[in-house]
Amino acid sequence: MRTRFAPSPTGPLHFGSVRTALFAWLAARSSGGSCILRIEDTDQERYLEDSEALIMETLLWLGLTWDEGPEVGGPHGPYIQSQRTDVYRQHADVLMERGAAYWCTCSPERLAEMREQQRAARRPTRYDRRCLGRQDEVREERAAGMAAVLRQLIAPGRTTWDDVVRGEISFDNADIDDQVLLKSDGFPTYHLAVVVDDHLMEITHVIRSDEWIPSTPKHLGLYDAFEWTPPRFAHVPPVLGEDRQKLSKRRGARNVLEYGELGYLAPAVVNAMALLGWSSGTEEEVFTPADLVERFSLERVNDSAAVFDPKRLDSLNGQHIRRLPVEELVELLEFWLPGTSKETRRKLVPLLQERMVTMRDATELAAPLLGDAPWDDDVVFPPRKVDKDTAIALLDAGCAEVERGALEDVTAMRERLTAMLEERGVKARDGFRVLYIAILGRAQGVPVFDAMAFIGSEVSVQRLRAARARLEL
């Protein structure tokens, strides 16, 4: 397969748009084909500076490399549409010669009035082909400098195609508007540019959001007018937010790169995206990018909307973290634990890896081990279910254990303190909250006995005694 991802540089990419890019990338990789990146920047009014760089940075962070496109090159360039305007105009001339397009000089005011009248009459709003029968006059008007657009002449009949995801789809051509192909500024619309580019770049499968289904008959009409063989179309379902509304930049969808800043691993984000509309056919959910390439097929893409669940992403990210090799995690932790040595991070991995949901969690979990451990303002001490006398006895026993070298065998130390608590009728899980608060400043965190072994005997005793002093106030 030759697939493409063709974003518009109108801002950062969100989960929904990148999910479509992922499906195109997976389809190409799984078939041993090629994936092309093309920047569709012909909508100059919505163009945002630096968006192209942001798009490429996002794809590269996710590992979605492209075989042809900006910064890579290829035999079908340029891969930025604003640099291909001559190509589109040449093909527009072909459509004119074949009677598949016509010029229109109707003013915006006239078009607005026409649509208002159609709405008032409860008729579909579409161009009334006023200029189709007056092309000689239109030619004179254009020669005199009047602004004009080129419109596609929709042929009569029906348009039907076999969609890879949705099966047979059919439209009555009478319901399709004569779409503008060239704007008055000379730039093509999406409809002309996408068909010309997909053909010239030899795209075999067009994978795009299902919002483009109503446009597909127009595109197939252009393929027919050019006498080209169209690609296969695969219209994938939308991605919805938790509110069941479509994810979009306008609705505040998060920039995909922000997930990296929040501590999510790129492979986990890719994993979560893949599950938005695609199923492996098994109960398995955790996949590496290599796993996805091996298992992906467009035929297993669902036709119903997918809901992005942040909790599912959290779960997948935690599982990806736990699968990381120790040395790889040591390297990744350097960003989240600045100033630490590789050896320190290596010692921290057993304490952190099983408890992290995101990489960002490492910063908070490791904080009381690498510096001071200020108490959480909301902490209750002694904690519920532990009386003051038991808390004092446990802290005294903990100090005694540490001072006699018990941190060399924390398992035995835990067992002795557990027995002491049980003699007092206190469950270990309740009693040990005393130690957690004393050592970590909060009632939970990394295993408290392992934390004590990490910070050492001197600091452990200092914190246990400081906690005891609080109880005597």
C-alpha positions, 0 to 999 in steps of 0.5 A: 500500500501507498498511503498518506497523511495530509494535515493542514497546518492550522495548529497542533495535532490532537488525538483524533487527527493523529489517530488517522495518521497512525492508521495510514502509517500502520497500513503502509508498514504492515503491507511493506509499502510506503507512507507519505507526508503531505502538507495541505496548506492551500487554505491560507486564511487558516494557516498558522506559522510554525504549524508545519514544524509542529506537525513533523515534531509530533509525528517524529515523537510518536515514531511515525516516520514518513518515506516521502515528504518534507525534509525527506524528499522523494520522487513526487515532490514538492510535498507542500501544496502551496508549492504545487499551484501550477500543477493544479492549474494545469489540471484545472485546464484539462477539466475545462477542456473536457467539459467537467468544470466551468467558470463562475463570476457570481459575487459573494453577495449574490451567492448569499442571497441565493442560499437564503432564498433556498433556505426560505423555500426549504430546499437544499442550499447548492449553487444554481448553475447560473453561470453554466449557461453563460460561459461566453459572458463569464469569459468576458467578465474574467477578461475585464478583471472580474473575480471568478472561481472554477466549479466542478460540473457534477455529472448526472446519475449515482456514485457508488464505491466499496469503502474498506471500512464501511462497505458499499456507499452510494450517493445520488449525484443530484444531491451534490453541489458543484464544488469550487475547485479553484478559488479566485486567488488562484489557489485550489480547494481541497477537492481538486488538490487532494485528487491531483496529488493522490493520483500523482503520488500514486496513493493506493489507499486513502485513509481519512476521517468519515467526515469526508464521506460526502466529498468522496462522490465529488472526488470520484467524479474528478477521477472519472473526468481525468480518466484515472483509476481511483484509490481505495477509500477507507473512512475511519470513525471519529474520535469522541471525547468523554462528553461524546462530542468529536475531539477537535482543536475548537473544543479544547482537545489536547495537543498530542505533544503535551502528553509527552510533557505530562510523562506519557511514553510515545509507544503508550500513546500510539497503543491507545490511539490504535485501540480507538476504532481498531481491534486485534480480535483478541482480549490483548490490549498492550501492543508495542508499535512493532506488534501493531505493524504485525497485526494491523489491517484496515478490515479490522477497523470499526465503523462506529465512533471511538471514545477516548478514555484518559483512564485507559491511556493511564492504564496502558502507559503504566503497563508500558512503563513496567515493561521497560528494560531497567537501563532504558528507564534509567535513561528516561528518568534523567529528565524527570529526576534532574541532577541525579546520577545514573547509579542513583536512578538505577537504585530507584527503579525497583521502588518506582517502576511498579508504582508509576502511571506516568513518568511524571510520577517519578518526580513526586515519588522520589522527592522524599528520597532525594531531599527533604520530606515535608509533611502533606498539609492535609495529613492526619497524624497519628492516622485513623485506626492508630492510637497515639500510644501505639504510634509512639511505640511503633516509632520507638521500635522503628528507631531501635531497629534501624540503630541496630542495623535492621535496614540490612534485612528490611524483610525481617524488620517488617515482620518484627514490627508487624508482630508488634502491631498485631499484639496491640490489635492494630493491622499492619496496613493501618499501623505502617501509615505512621511510618509512611508519614514519618519517612515520606511526609504522606500516608502512601508512596514507595514501600516505606521500608525500602525507602528507609533503606534508600535514605539510610539509617541516619536520615531514617532515625532523624525522621522517625524521631521528628515524627515522635516529637510531634506526638509529644507536643 
